[in-house]
Amino acid sequence: MKGNEKGGRDVESVYKKIFTGAAVFLTVFLMVRINIKAQNPGLMLIFAAAASLVFFT
């Protein structure tokens, strides 16, 4: 993502923080719900990979 457009940098960083926070919250929420229903380490790995993708992109 480029922040070079007119006033793009500030808006982009704010949206990225909101999006990251929402994604992390949803990921943790889903992890807890699914882990309660079925003790499956594979699903946990998938969610951990998804969370790391959100953090590092």
Buried (B, 14 or more C-beta within 10 A) or exposed (E): EEEEEEEEEEEBEEEBEEEBEEBEEBBEEEBEEBBEEEEEEEBEEEBEEBBEEBEEE
